[in-house]
Amino acid sequence: MKRIFNIAAVSATLLLSGCATIFTGTKQTVQINSNPPAATIEVDGVKAGVTPMAVPLKKGFTGQTISLKLDGYETKTFQPVTTFNAVSVVNLLFIPGFIVDIATGAMMKYDPTVYEFTLEQKKAN
């Protein structure tokens, strides 16, 4: 019985996993820097920290929306660029794994991984 369970567990892992999902994960860390520093970082409207900071982002076909906010400065909103993750190519011979990589967003990656922004002061009225 234990042997059957072990075989089933290994088979399920192989069938329900994608190479990019296993090797590179479904999240990636991106460094966000601002001048001046100490800007609040929001990822999809949720506060993530202050600059400078390495921020974990979910992978996908479009980058998550990031906003930098600092009193006296204009809010800067952007989406980091995503590109194809070449590790996914390994799954072309194993379609279920390729589908998992697509569904989890692991077939994409953030590039570049460091973003530098100079915030603009708000204009006086």
All heavy atoms as an XYZ file, in Angstrom:
939
protein
N       0.829     -1.201      0.000
C       0.000      0.000      0.000
C       0.868      1.258      0.000
O       0.562      2.211     -0.701
C      -0.922     -0.037      1.227
C      -1.887      1.104      1.272
S      -3.065      0.941     -0.066
C      -4.299      2.034      0.448
N       1.936      1.232      0.797
C       2.825      2.391      0.869
C       3.494      2.622     -0.486
O       3.674      3.761     -0.919
C       3.866      2.186      1.958
C       4.752      3.389      2.174
C       5.697      3.161      3.338
C       6.579      4.378      3.519
N       7.521      4.215      4.602
N       3.853      1.550     -1.169
C       4.501      1.653     -2.478
C       3.556      2.296     -3.497
O       3.962      3.141     -4.297
C       4.948      0.272     -2.943
C       5.622      0.285     -4.291
C       6.009     -1.123     -4.700
N       6.283     -1.163     -6.109
C       7.459     -1.428     -6.620
N       8.464     -1.716     -5.837
N       7.627     -1.449     -7.920
N       2.297      1.912     -3.468
C       1.311      2.477     -4.384
C       1.148      3.973     -4.113
O       1.082      4.781     -5.040
C      -0.048      1.738     -4.261
C       0.092      0.315     -4.778
C      -1.139      2.485     -5.029
C      -1.123     -0.555     -4.539
N       1.099      4.342     -2.847
C       0.985      5.755     -2.481
C       2.187      6.544     -2.998
O       2.031      7.635     -3.549
C       0.850      5.922     -0.958
C       0.821      7.362     -0.531
C      -0.326      8.115     -0.684
C       1.954      7.971     -0.006
C      -0.356      9.449     -0.314
C       1.935      9.295      0.375
C       0.773     10.038      0.216
N       3.381      6.020     -2.817
C       4.595      6.700     -3.277
C       4.595      6.869     -4.804
O       4.949      7.934     -5.312
C       5.851      5.951     -2.839
C       6.107      6.078     -1.358
O       5.606      6.991     -0.704
N       6.876      5.156     -0.805
N       4.202      5.839     -5.518
C       4.138      5.918     -6.981
C       3.102      6.953     -7.405
O       3.340      7.761     -8.311
C       3.835      4.535     -7.598
C       5.041      3.610     -7.408
C       3.478      4.663     -9.072
C       4.781      2.164     -7.776
N       1.958      6.952     -6.746
C       0.907      7.921     -7.067
C       1.378      9.345     -6.777
O       1.117     10.266     -7.558
C      -0.364      7.604     -6.279
N       2.069      9.544     -5.674
C       2.555     10.885     -5.311
C       3.583     11.385     -6.320
O       3.524     12.540     -6.761
C       3.152     10.866     -3.910
N       4.510     10.537     -6.708
C       5.529     10.924     -7.691
C       4.874     11.196     -9.045
O       5.192     12.175     -9.720
C       6.636      9.845     -7.803
C       7.537     10.109     -8.995
C       7.446      9.787     -6.527
N       3.938     10.351     -9.456
C       3.249     10.537    -10.735
C       2.467     11.846    -10.752
O       2.511     12.593    -11.738
C       2.300      9.374    -11.003
O       3.023      8.170    -11.123
N       1.761     12.135     -9.685
C       0.985     13.377     -9.604
C       1.903     14.591     -9.673
O       1.594     15.578    -10.353
C       0.159     13.412     -8.322
N       3.031     14.518     -8.997
C       3.989     15.621     -9.032
C       4.495     15.860    -10.447
O       4.564     16.995    -10.914
C       5.181     15.342     -8.091
O       4.674     15.176     -6.767
C       6.189     16.471     -8.119
N       4.835     14.800    -11.151
C       5.335     14.935    -12.512
C       4.255     15.418    -13.477
O       4.523     16.236    -14.351
C       5.928     13.610    -12.998
C       7.207     13.162    -12.290
C       7.605     11.769    -12.761
C       8.337     14.152    -12.532
N       3.044     14.920    -13.330
C       1.977     15.274    -14.250
C       1.407     16.664    -14.007
O       0.923     17.305    -14.926
C       0.847     14.237    -14.175
C       1.185     12.860    -14.731
C       0.047     11.884    -14.445
C       1.475     12.936    -16.219
N       1.452     17.138    -12.776
C       0.829     18.414    -12.443
C       1.833     19.550    -12.265
O       1.493     20.594    -11.738
C      -0.023     18.257    -11.172
C      -1.160     17.244    -11.292
C      -1.873     17.081     -9.970
C      -2.132     17.648    -12.386
N       3.055     19.349    -12.710
C       4.080     20.374    -12.573
C       4.614     20.771    -13.934
O       4.684     19.974    -14.847
C       5.239     19.855    -11.721
O       4.788     19.510    -10.442
N       5.016     22.019    -14.028
C       5.674     22.508    -15.233
C       7.114     22.824    -14.888
O       7.438     23.153    -13.748
N       7.990     22.727    -15.860
C       9.413     22.979    -15.608
C       9.663     24.380    -15.074
O      10.388     24.570    -14.116
C      10.232     22.746    -16.876
S      10.588     21.011    -17.128
N       9.075     25.394    -15.707
C       9.295     26.763    -15.242
C       8.711     26.950    -13.848
O       9.288     27.648    -13.017
C       8.695     27.757    -16.220
N       7.575     26.314    -13.578
C       6.966     26.412    -12.257
C       7.892     25.819    -11.202
O       8.081     26.388    -10.133
C       5.600     25.686    -12.233
O       4.775     26.225    -13.263
C       4.919     25.842    -10.889
N       8.503     24.688    -11.516
C       9.396     24.022    -10.567
C      10.711     24.781    -10.417
O      11.161     25.058     -9.318
C       9.686     22.576    -11.007
C       8.425     21.731    -10.906
C      10.804     21.962    -10.174
C       8.561     20.353    -11.526
N      11.339     25.130    -11.526
C      12.686     25.693    -11.486
C      12.735     27.185    -11.174
O      13.690     27.651    -10.551
C      13.428     25.415    -12.793
C      13.726     23.964    -12.998
C      13.183     23.281    -14.060
C      14.532     23.268    -12.109
C      13.444     21.933    -14.248
C      14.785     21.918    -12.281
C      14.247     21.249    -13.358
N      11.761     27.963    -11.630
C      11.828     29.407    -11.408
C      10.680     29.953    -10.572
O      10.705     31.120    -10.208
C      11.883     30.166    -12.752
O      10.672     29.930    -13.473
C      13.083     29.754    -13.577
N       9.691     29.154    -10.280
C       8.601     29.573     -9.404
C       7.581     30.470    -10.081
O       7.701     30.821    -11.248
N       6.563     30.842     -9.323
C       5.488     31.676     -9.842
C       5.615     33.125     -9.397
O       4.776     33.956     -9.720
C       4.120     31.128     -9.403
O       4.080     31.079     -7.978
C       3.873     29.741     -9.973
N       6.660     33.430     -8.626
C       6.944     34.802     -8.196
C       8.393     35.116     -8.515
O       9.225     34.230     -8.627
C       6.704     34.979     -6.697
C       5.259     34.972     -6.301
C       5.086     35.353     -4.856
C       3.598     35.464     -4.535
N       3.391     36.058     -3.215
N       8.675     36.411     -8.647
C      10.036     36.862     -8.902
C      10.250     38.181     -8.165
O       9.350     39.015     -8.105
C      10.255     37.051    -10.400
C      11.652     37.459    -10.765
C      11.832     37.581    -12.272
O      10.998     37.156    -13.053
N      12.936     38.174    -12.668
N      11.443     38.368     -7.635
C      11.767     39.586     -6.911
C      12.310     40.636     -7.870
O      13.172     40.350     -8.695
C      12.795     39.299     -5.801
O      12.242     38.319     -4.919
C      13.116     40.546     -5.016
N      11.765     41.857     -7.752
C      12.179     42.986     -8.576
C      12.604     44.107     -7.630
O      11.900     44.413     -6.665
C      11.009     43.451     -9.472
C      11.360     44.713    -10.223
C      10.613     42.349    -10.435
N      13.757     44.709     -7.889
C      14.264     45.811     -7.069
C      13.656     47.127     -7.550
O      13.699     47.441     -8.733
C      15.795     45.889     -7.158
C      16.410     47.010     -6.345
C      16.288     46.804     -4.837
O      16.296     45.674     -4.357
N      16.143     47.886     -4.104
N      13.074     47.894     -6.618
C      12.473     49.181     -6.933
C      13.241     50.257     -6.158
O      13.300     50.215     -4.920
C      10.984     49.242     -6.524
C      10.214     48.031     -7.004
C      10.380     50.573     -6.949
C       9.702     48.070     -8.377
N      13.821     51.219     -6.881
C      14.559     52.332     -6.272
C      13.923     53.641     -6.715
O      13.408     53.731     -7.836
C      16.026     52.314     -6.719
C      16.720     51.018     -6.347
O      16.485     50.450     -5.287
N      17.568     50.532     -7.234
N      13.970     54.642     -5.835
C      13.447     55.954     -6.214
C      14.383     57.046     -5.716
O      15.114     56.863     -4.740
C      12.041     56.169     -5.646
O      12.084     56.321     -4.239
N      14.344     58.162     -6.438
C      15.066     59.351     -6.019
C      14.041     60.467     -5.927
O      13.473     60.836     -6.957
C      16.156     59.692     -7.033
C      16.983     60.878     -6.574
O      16.994     61.228     -5.409
N      17.659     61.500     -7.525
N      13.719     60.971     -4.766
C      14.272     60.633     -3.462
C      13.757     59.280     -2.961
O      12.710     58.806     -3.406
C      13.769     61.771     -2.569
C      12.516     62.238     -3.228
C      12.709     62.028     -4.699
N      14.515     58.671     -2.032
C      14.085     57.382     -1.465
C      12.920     57.563     -0.494
O      12.468     58.674     -0.262
C      15.336     56.885     -0.748
C      16.118     58.116     -0.440
C      15.798     59.108     -1.533
N      12.460     56.482      0.062
C      11.379     56.435      1.067
C       9.991     56.644      0.474
O       9.064     57.022      1.180
C      11.639     57.405      2.217
N       9.830     56.373     -0.826
C       8.502     56.419     -1.431
C       7.762     55.129     -1.073
O       8.354     54.053     -1.037
C       8.622     56.554     -2.946
N       6.487     55.252     -0.819
C       5.663     54.079     -0.527
C       5.438     53.296     -1.817
O       5.088     53.873     -2.846
C       4.300     54.508      0.064
O       4.530     55.221      1.276
C       3.413     53.304      0.342
N       5.647     51.980     -1.743
C       5.424     51.100     -2.888
C       4.090     50.391     -2.691
O       3.874     49.769     -1.654
C       6.538     50.039     -3.019
C       7.899     50.692     -3.161
C       6.253     49.092     -4.179
C       9.055     49.706     -3.044
N       3.215     50.500     -3.692
C       1.958     49.755     -3.697
C       1.962     48.816     -4.891
O       2.308     49.218     -5.998
C       0.750     50.693     -3.787
C       0.521     51.508     -2.550
C      -0.736     52.373     -2.638
O      -1.433     52.344     -3.685
O      -1.008     53.087     -1.666
N       1.590     47.554     -4.649
C       1.479     46.564     -5.714
C       0.002     46.219     -5.854
O      -0.606     45.704     -4.915
C       2.313     45.299     -5.407
C       2.137     44.269     -6.500
C       3.782     45.657     -5.216
N      -0.567     46.550     -6.999
C      -2.004     46.360     -7.246
C      -2.838     46.976     -6.131
O      -3.811     46.394     -5.650
C      -2.337     44.874     -7.426
C      -1.748     44.293     -8.699
O      -1.496     45.063     -9.649
O      -1.542     43.067     -8.746
N      -2.428     48.169     -5.672
C      -3.177     48.909     -4.668
C      -2.920     48.505     -3.230
O      -3.500     49.079     -2.319
N      -2.028     47.547     -2.991
C      -1.727     47.080     -1.633
C      -0.314     47.515     -1.262
O       0.639     47.262     -2.000
C      -1.844     45.538     -1.532
C      -1.480     45.054     -0.139
C      -3.241     45.089     -1.916
N      -0.178     48.169     -0.105
C       1.126     48.645      0.323
C       2.092     47.474      0.502
O       1.783     46.482      1.154
C       1.014     49.423      1.633
C       2.333     50.026      2.068
C       2.194     50.860      3.331
C       3.576     51.358      3.747
N       3.520     52.172      4.942
N       3.277     47.600     -0.114
C       4.281     46.533     -0.053
C       5.514     46.948      0.731
O       6.277     46.110      1.170
C       4.684     46.118     -1.462
N       5.741     48.261      0.905
C       6.915     48.736      1.623
C       7.327     50.098      1.121
O       6.517     50.826      0.545
N       8.603     50.453      1.341
C       9.133     51.738      0.892
C      10.438     51.525      0.133
O      11.154     50.549      0.367
C       9.359     52.720      2.055
C       8.050     53.105      2.726
C      10.315     52.158      3.084
N      10.727     52.455     -0.775
C      11.947     52.362     -1.577
C      13.162     52.760     -0.747
O      13.025     53.574      0.156
C      11.869     53.279     -2.815
O      11.726     54.619     -2.384
C      10.769     52.871     -3.735
N      14.316     52.183     -1.024
C      14.562     51.096     -1.972
C      14.133     49.764     -1.369
O      14.267     49.553     -0.164
C      16.076     51.152     -2.183
C      16.613     51.702     -0.903
C      15.552     52.654     -0.392
N      13.640     48.867     -2.204
C      13.139     47.587     -1.701
C      13.072     46.558     -2.815
O      12.745     46.887     -3.952
C      11.742     47.765     -1.107
C      11.156     46.521     -0.520
S       9.524     46.859      0.170
C       9.034     45.208      0.574
N      13.370     45.319     -2.476
C      13.158     44.188     -3.370
C      11.736     43.695     -3.129
O      11.389     43.304     -2.022
C      14.170     43.087     -3.104
N      10.909     43.727     -4.163
C       9.490     43.404     -4.051
C       9.192     42.100     -4.785
O       9.497     41.974     -5.968
C       8.635     44.537     -4.657
C       7.159     44.231     -4.537
C       8.961     45.866     -4.012
N       8.578     41.108     -4.102
C       8.178     39.887     -4.805
C       6.902     40.140     -5.611
O       5.932     40.665     -5.085
C       7.946     38.884     -3.673
C       7.642     39.720     -2.470
C       8.328     41.039     -2.671
N       6.941     39.794     -6.890
C       5.789     39.989     -7.770
C       5.354     38.672     -8.376
O       6.182     37.814     -8.687
C       6.155     40.953     -8.907
C       6.604     42.348     -8.514
C       7.033     43.118     -9.757
C       5.508     43.086     -7.772
N       4.037     38.505     -8.563
C       3.513     37.330     -9.247
C       3.874     37.435    -10.722
O       3.793     38.499    -11.312
C       1.988     37.265     -9.126
C       1.484     37.017     -7.739
C      -0.035     37.010     -7.754
C      -0.589     37.199     -6.371
N      -2.030     37.439     -6.391
N       4.264     36.310    -11.292
C       4.564     36.279    -12.715
C       3.265     36.158    -13.501
O       2.262     35.663    -12.994
C       5.458     35.089    -13.051
C       6.850     35.187    -12.472
C       7.642     33.970    -12.874
C       9.029     33.975    -12.312
N       9.755     32.750    -12.695
N       3.293     36.602    -14.734
C       2.125     36.499    -15.593
C       2.408     37.154    -16.930
O       3.512     37.629    -17.191
N       1.397     37.195    -17.793
C       1.576     37.771    -19.121
C       1.684     39.287    -19.082
O       2.245     39.893    -19.975
C       0.451     37.321    -20.051
C       0.563     35.863    -20.392
C      -0.130     34.912    -19.663
C       1.405     35.448    -21.402
C       0.002     33.568    -19.952
C       1.543     34.099    -21.708
C       0.838     33.155    -20.970
N       1.128     39.901    -18.045
C       1.301     41.339    -17.834
C       1.852     41.530    -16.429
O       1.531     40.766    -15.512
C      -0.028     42.112    -17.956
O      -0.951     41.593    -17.010
C      -0.598     41.998    -19.357
N       2.678     42.534    -16.267
C       3.241     42.809    -14.943
C       2.183     43.355    -14.009
O       1.182     43.922    -14.446
N       2.418     43.190    -12.724
C       1.509     43.767    -11.747
C       1.676     45.291    -11.778
O       2.718     45.808    -12.165
C       1.819     43.217    -10.358
C       1.471     41.738    -10.230
C       1.592     41.248     -8.805
O       2.652     40.856     -8.393
N       0.500     41.310     -8.073
N       0.645     46.010    -11.364
C       0.700     47.464    -11.364
C       1.364     47.952    -10.079
O       0.944     47.594     -8.983
C      -0.711     48.063    -11.487
O      -1.299     47.569    -12.691
C      -0.670     49.573    -11.506
N       2.421     48.767    -10.244
C       3.172     49.288     -9.106
C       3.027     50.802     -9.081
O       3.147     51.461    -10.124
C       4.653     48.889     -9.197
C       4.770     47.369     -9.129
C       5.471     49.561     -8.100
C       6.156     46.842     -9.282
N       2.765     51.346     -7.896
C       2.682     52.790     -7.713
C       3.685     53.214     -6.659
O       3.839     52.537     -5.637
C       1.275     53.207     -7.272
O       0.332     52.908     -8.270
N       4.357     54.336     -6.922
C       5.264     54.942     -5.953
C       4.642     56.252     -5.501
O       4.304     57.102     -6.335
C       6.636     55.202     -6.585
C       7.357     53.989     -7.149
C       8.672     54.404     -7.794
C       7.615     52.956     -6.070
N       4.498     56.413     -4.177
C       3.848     57.606     -3.628
C       4.736     58.219     -2.556
O       5.255     57.509     -1.692
C       2.487     57.241     -3.019
C       1.504     56.689     -4.033
C       0.187     56.341     -3.390
C      -0.793     55.813     -4.437
N      -2.098     55.507     -3.851
N       4.898     59.538     -2.634
C       5.688     60.276     -1.652
C       5.090     61.668     -1.534
O       4.813     62.317     -2.558
C       7.152     60.345     -2.094
C       8.141     60.993     -1.126
C       8.218     60.220      0.190
C       9.528     61.062     -1.757
N       4.855     62.130     -0.300
C       4.279     63.454     -0.077
C       5.095     64.519     -0.792
O       6.329     64.541     -0.713
C       4.216     63.777      1.422
C       3.139     62.988      2.149
O       2.206     62.498      1.471
O       3.227     62.858      3.386
N       4.401     65.403     -1.514
C       5.049     66.484     -2.235
C       5.513     66.103     -3.631
O       6.059     66.934     -4.355
N       5.290     64.843     -4.025
C       5.737     64.362     -5.341
C       4.573     63.717     -6.088
O       3.633     63.203     -5.481
C       6.873     63.339     -5.185
C       8.144     63.962     -4.682
C       8.357     64.128     -3.315
C       9.124     64.395     -5.564
C       9.527     64.714     -2.843
C      10.296     64.969     -5.106
C      10.487     65.137     -3.738
O      11.645     65.719     -3.277
N       4.653     63.757     -7.412
C       3.647     63.111     -8.251
C       3.730     61.592     -8.070
O       4.822     61.038     -7.943
C       3.869     63.457     -9.733
C       3.751     64.935    -10.066
C       2.328     65.452     -9.961
O       1.375     64.663    -10.081
O       2.180     66.678     -9.759
N       2.582     60.929     -8.069
C       2.546     59.473     -7.997
C       3.054     58.903     -9.324
O       2.667     59.358    -10.394
C       1.116     58.976     -7.721
O       0.692     59.474     -6.451
C       1.039     57.456     -7.730
N       3.928     57.921     -9.238
C       4.457     57.244    -10.422
C       3.847     55.843    -10.460
O       3.995     55.069     -9.510
C       5.989     57.162    -10.343
C       6.634     56.356    -11.430
C       6.495     57.039    -12.778
C       7.210     56.232    -13.851
N       6.966     56.734    -15.173
N       3.137     55.519    -11.540
C       2.515     54.201    -11.698
C       3.084     53.547    -12.953
O       3.223     54.199    -13.988
C       0.989     54.332    -11.809
O       0.500     54.975    -10.622
C       0.324     52.977    -11.948
N       3.420     52.263    -12.843
C       3.986     51.541    -13.977
C       3.744     50.039    -13.835
O       3.365     49.563    -12.774
C       5.496     51.818    -14.108
C       6.319     51.227    -12.999
C       7.033     50.055    -13.196
C       6.390     51.844    -11.759
C       7.791     49.502    -12.173
C       7.150     51.291    -10.735
C       7.850     50.129    -10.941
N       3.957     49.326    -14.932
C       3.917     47.863    -14.942
C       5.279     47.370    -15.404
O       5.691     47.688    -16.529
C       2.844     47.328    -15.880
C       1.447     47.427    -15.328
C       0.455     46.739    -16.236
O       0.402     47.000    -17.426
N      -0.329     45.856    -15.652
N       5.982     46.595    -14.574
C       7.256     46.034    -15.019
C       7.045     45.162    -16.254
O       6.002     44.543    -16.429
C       7.718     45.180    -13.832
C       6.985     45.727    -12.665
C       5.676     46.219    -13.203
N       8.047     45.128    -17.102
C       7.974     44.389    -18.359
C       8.159     42.895    -18.111
O       9.043     42.491    -17.355
C       9.065     44.898    -19.329
C       9.053     44.113    -20.630
C       8.888     46.383    -19.578
N       7.304     42.091    -18.746
C       7.460     40.634    -18.675
C       7.912     40.111    -20.029
O       7.512     40.627    -21.070
C       6.158     39.926    -18.258
O       5.128     40.241    -19.186
C       5.727     40.327    -16.859
N       8.762     39.086    -19.995
C       9.256     38.437    -21.209
C       9.112     36.930    -21.051
O       8.885     36.427    -19.947
C      10.734     38.791    -21.475
O      11.522     38.359    -20.373
C      10.922     40.281    -21.687
N       9.287     36.218    -22.152
C       9.161     34.759    -22.146
C      10.281     34.128    -21.321
O      11.445     34.497    -21.453
C       9.196     34.230    -23.581
C       9.038     32.744    -23.679
C       7.817     32.149    -23.445
C      10.121     31.941    -24.000
C       7.663     30.771    -23.534
C       9.983     30.566    -24.097
C       8.748     29.987    -23.860
N       9.935     33.171    -20.470
C      10.894     32.432    -19.656
C      11.310     31.188    -20.443
O      10.527     30.258    -20.609
C      10.259     32.044    -18.322
C      11.230     31.449    -17.346
O      12.369     31.158    -17.680
N      10.772     31.261    -16.113
N      12.541     31.170    -20.926
C      13.014     30.099    -21.803
C      12.954     28.711    -21.166
O      12.902     27.702    -21.877
C      14.442     30.392    -22.259
N      12.914     28.623    -19.850
C      12.823     27.323    -19.181
C      11.541     26.599    -19.585
O      11.492     25.369    -19.623
C      12.895     27.499    -17.640
C      12.670     26.191    -16.921
C      14.229     28.112    -17.241
N      10.521     27.334    -19.963
C       9.240     26.737    -20.367
C       9.357     25.891    -21.622
O       8.538     25.002    -21.855
C       8.189     27.823    -20.609
O       7.904     28.493    -19.408
N      10.349     26.151    -22.464
C      10.521     25.409    -23.713
C      10.694     23.914    -23.445
O      10.262     23.081    -24.241
C      11.719     25.970    -24.519
C      12.040     25.102    -25.722
C      11.421     27.391    -24.936
N      11.280     23.570    -22.314
C      11.490     22.162    -21.962
C      10.163     21.411    -21.957
O      10.107     20.229    -22.282
C      12.197     22.047    -20.592
C      12.314     20.604    -20.146
C      13.555     22.719    -20.647
N       9.082     22.105    -21.649
C       7.766     21.463    -21.556
C       7.070     21.252    -22.896
O       5.977     20.696    -22.923
C       6.839     22.278    -20.654
C       7.049     21.939    -19.216
O       7.374     20.811    -18.880
N       6.884     22.924    -18.360
N       7.639     21.674    -23.985
C       6.972     21.466    -25.269
C       6.766     19.990    -25.570
O       5.857     19.620    -26.302
C       7.751     22.140    -26.397
C       7.667     23.665    -26.388
C       8.525     24.242    -27.500
C       6.239     24.138    -26.517
N       7.593     19.141    -24.985
C       7.424     17.702    -25.150
C       6.474     17.110    -24.109
O       6.125     15.947    -24.191
C       8.784     17.001    -25.068
C       9.794     17.431    -26.137
C      11.147     16.789    -25.854
C       9.289     17.077    -27.515
N       6.072     17.922    -23.143
C       5.190     17.465    -22.070
C       4.088     18.509    -21.893
O       4.193     19.419    -21.085
C       5.998     17.277    -20.779
C       5.192     16.696    -19.655
C       4.692     15.408    -19.726
C       4.934     17.450    -18.521
C       3.947     14.880    -18.680
C       4.191     16.928    -17.471
C       3.698     15.640    -17.551
N       3.052     18.396    -22.697
C       1.998     19.404    -22.785
C       1.333     19.724    -21.441
O       1.101     20.888    -21.146
C       0.944     19.010    -23.845
C       1.600     18.924    -25.221
C      -0.216     19.990    -23.862
C       2.297     20.190    -25.688
N       1.024     18.742    -20.562
C       0.414     19.111    -19.281
C       1.299     20.080    -18.464
O       0.796     21.019    -17.857
C       0.239     17.780    -18.546
C       0.119     16.775    -19.647
C       1.051     17.269    -20.724
N       2.608     19.869    -18.497
C       3.515     20.772    -17.789
C       3.511     22.157    -18.404
O       3.579     23.172    -17.698
N       3.413     22.233    -19.729
C       3.367     23.521    -20.424
C       2.088     24.269    -20.038
O       2.115     25.482    -19.814
C       3.440     23.293    -21.937
C       3.721     24.534    -22.718
C       4.957     25.151    -22.638
C       2.756     25.082    -23.543
C       5.231     26.301    -23.369
C       3.018     26.224    -24.280
C       4.258     26.829    -24.191
N       0.985     23.535    -19.932
C      -0.289     24.144    -19.531
C      -0.190     24.684    -18.106
O      -0.685     25.775    -17.812
C      -1.450     23.134    -19.681
C      -1.672     22.842    -21.167
C      -2.722     23.645    -19.025
C      -2.602     21.689    -21.447
N       0.477     23.954    -17.218
C       0.671     24.423    -15.838
C       1.481     25.715    -15.839
O       1.157     26.674    -15.140
C       1.345     23.344    -14.958
C       1.783     23.916    -13.622
C       0.400     22.171    -14.758
N       2.555     25.762    -16.637
C       3.369     26.982    -16.722
C       2.555     28.167    -17.224
O       2.706     29.288    -16.737
C       4.577     26.762    -17.635
C       5.664     25.923    -16.983
O       5.600     25.703    -15.754
O       6.588     25.499    -17.700
N       1.687     27.929    -18.193
C       0.826     28.997    -18.704
C      -0.145     29.461    -17.623
O      -0.296     30.657    -17.374
C       0.047     28.533    -19.957
C       1.004     28.318    -21.120
C      -1.033     29.544    -20.333
C       0.373     27.633    -22.312
N      -0.807     28.514    -16.959
C      -1.812     28.841    -15.953
C      -1.229     29.570    -14.748
O      -1.874     30.457    -14.184
C      -2.533     27.568    -15.507
N      -0.018     29.217    -14.348
C       0.589     29.842    -13.164
C       1.343     31.123    -13.498
O       1.739     31.858    -12.600
C       1.567     28.873    -12.476
O       2.635     28.572    -13.385
C       0.869     27.615    -12.004
N       1.543     31.389    -14.783
C       2.309     32.562    -15.184
C       3.809     32.327    -15.169
O       4.588     33.219    -15.490
N       4.249     31.126    -14.797
C       5.677     30.822    -14.684
C       6.385     30.839    -16.028
O       7.607     30.918    -16.071
C       5.878     29.467    -14.003
N       5.640     30.802    -17.135
C       6.301     30.837    -18.434
C       6.778     32.246    -18.793
O       7.419     32.456    -19.802
C       5.406     30.264    -19.525
C       4.275     31.171    -19.974
S       3.303     30.480    -21.318
C       4.529     30.279    -22.576
N       6.487     33.215    -17.929
C       6.940     34.584    -18.120
C       7.908     34.946    -16.988
O       7.924     34.307    -15.946
C       5.751     35.548    -18.119
C       4.696     35.227    -19.168
S       5.313     35.181    -20.856
C       5.511     36.913    -21.188
N       8.719     35.977    -17.224
C       9.620     36.470    -16.184
C       9.732     37.979    -16.329
O       9.423     38.545    -17.378
C      10.998     35.824    -16.289
C      11.757     36.186    -17.545
C      13.114     35.539    -17.577
C      13.850     35.935    -18.868
N      15.196     35.418    -18.910
N      10.152     38.627    -15.249
C      10.352     40.075    -15.281
C      11.759     40.369    -15.790
O      12.731     39.778    -15.329
C      10.156     40.687    -13.890
C       8.717     40.684    -13.458
C       8.227     39.739    -12.575
C       7.829     41.631    -13.955
C       6.893     39.733    -12.190
C       6.494     41.630    -13.580
C       6.039     40.680    -12.702
O       4.722     40.680    -12.331
N      11.834     41.276    -16.760
C      13.126     41.687    -17.295
C      12.980     43.106    -17.812
O      12.191     43.326    -18.727
C      13.551     40.738    -18.423
C      14.975     40.988    -18.871
O      15.781     41.437    -18.048
O      15.265     40.733    -20.048
N      13.622     44.077    -17.217
C      14.701     43.982    -16.234
C      14.169     43.697    -14.837
O      12.965     43.745    -14.603
C      15.344     45.367    -16.297
C      14.235     46.279    -16.706
C      13.357     45.466    -17.629
N      15.087     43.445    -13.911
C      14.701     43.149    -12.535
C      15.040     44.300    -11.591
O      14.807     44.191    -10.394
C      15.372     41.869    -12.023
O      16.784     42.017    -12.128
C      14.909     40.655    -12.816
N      15.594     45.396    -12.115
C      15.880     46.582    -11.303
C      15.259     47.796    -11.999
O      15.467     48.011    -13.194
C      17.403     46.802    -11.125
C      17.670     48.076    -10.335
C      18.044     45.602    -10.450
N      14.495     48.574    -11.236
C      13.842     49.768    -11.759
C      14.263     50.972    -10.931
O      14.212     50.936     -9.708
C      12.315     49.610    -11.734
C      11.822     48.624    -12.752
C      11.777     47.269    -12.463
C      11.445     49.045    -14.018
C      11.351     46.353    -13.405
C      11.011     48.134    -14.974
C      10.973     46.796    -14.658
O      10.549     45.892    -15.606
N      14.687     52.024    -11.616
C      15.122     53.275    -10.988
C      14.195     54.389    -11.465
O      14.025     54.574    -12.666
C      16.555     53.616    -11.406
C      17.564     52.525    -11.166
C      18.295     52.691     -9.841
O      18.158     53.761     -9.222
O      18.975     51.733     -9.444
N      13.618     55.144    -10.520
C      12.712     56.232    -10.884
C      13.101     57.514    -10.153
O      13.432     57.472     -8.960
C      11.267     55.887    -10.523
C      10.727     54.749    -11.332
C      10.664     53.477    -10.791
C      10.291     54.947    -12.626
C      10.185     52.416    -11.527
C       9.817     53.885    -13.380
C       9.754     52.626    -12.821
N      13.041     58.622    -10.868
C      13.190     59.936    -10.253
C      11.792     60.524    -10.175
O      11.143     60.717    -11.207
C      14.112     60.838    -11.090
O      15.413     60.222    -11.150
C      14.235     62.215    -10.467
N      11.339     60.766     -8.966
C       9.996     61.295     -8.767
C       9.994     62.796     -9.017
O      10.936     63.498     -8.682
C       9.504     60.977     -7.352
C       9.453     59.493     -6.989
C       9.005     59.324     -5.545
C       8.537     58.739     -7.927
N       8.915     63.290     -9.636
C       8.780     64.703     -9.945
C       8.001     65.404     -8.843
O       6.975     64.892     -8.381
C       8.055     64.891    -11.277
C       8.822     64.337    -12.458
C       8.085     64.539    -13.769
O       7.248     65.459    -13.857
O       8.344     63.758    -14.699
N       8.496     66.568     -8.433
C       7.798     67.346     -7.411
C       6.462     67.836     -7.959
O       6.356     68.138     -9.151
C       8.637     68.524     -6.948
C       9.816     68.103     -6.085
C      10.509     69.304     -5.460
O      10.614     70.349     -6.087
N      10.950     69.128     -4.240
N       5.471     67.915     -7.059
C       4.169     68.441     -7.464
C       4.322     69.917     -7.781
O       5.089     70.624     -7.129
C       3.138     68.246     -6.348
C       2.687     66.836     -6.199
C       1.576     66.716     -5.180
C       1.108     65.263     -5.084
N       0.074     65.100     -4.059
N       3.597     70.347     -8.774
C       3.634     71.758     -9.173
C       2.761     72.583     -8.244
O       1.680     72.166     -7.861
C       3.189     71.898    -10.620
C       4.145     71.159    -11.562
C       3.690     71.289    -12.987
C       4.642     70.643    -13.957
N       5.097     69.313    -13.666
N       3.247     73.765     -7.879
C       2.475     74.658     -7.003
C       1.292     75.233     -7.776
O       1.389     75.537     -8.963
C       3.353     75.787     -6.497
N       0.171     75.372     -7.102
C      -1.041     75.908     -7.753
C      -1.054     77.392     -7.754
O      -0.923     78.161     -7.029
C      -2.311     75.356     -7.095
C      -2.459     73.877     -7.399
O      -1.985     73.397     -8.421
N      -3.114     73.153     -6.513
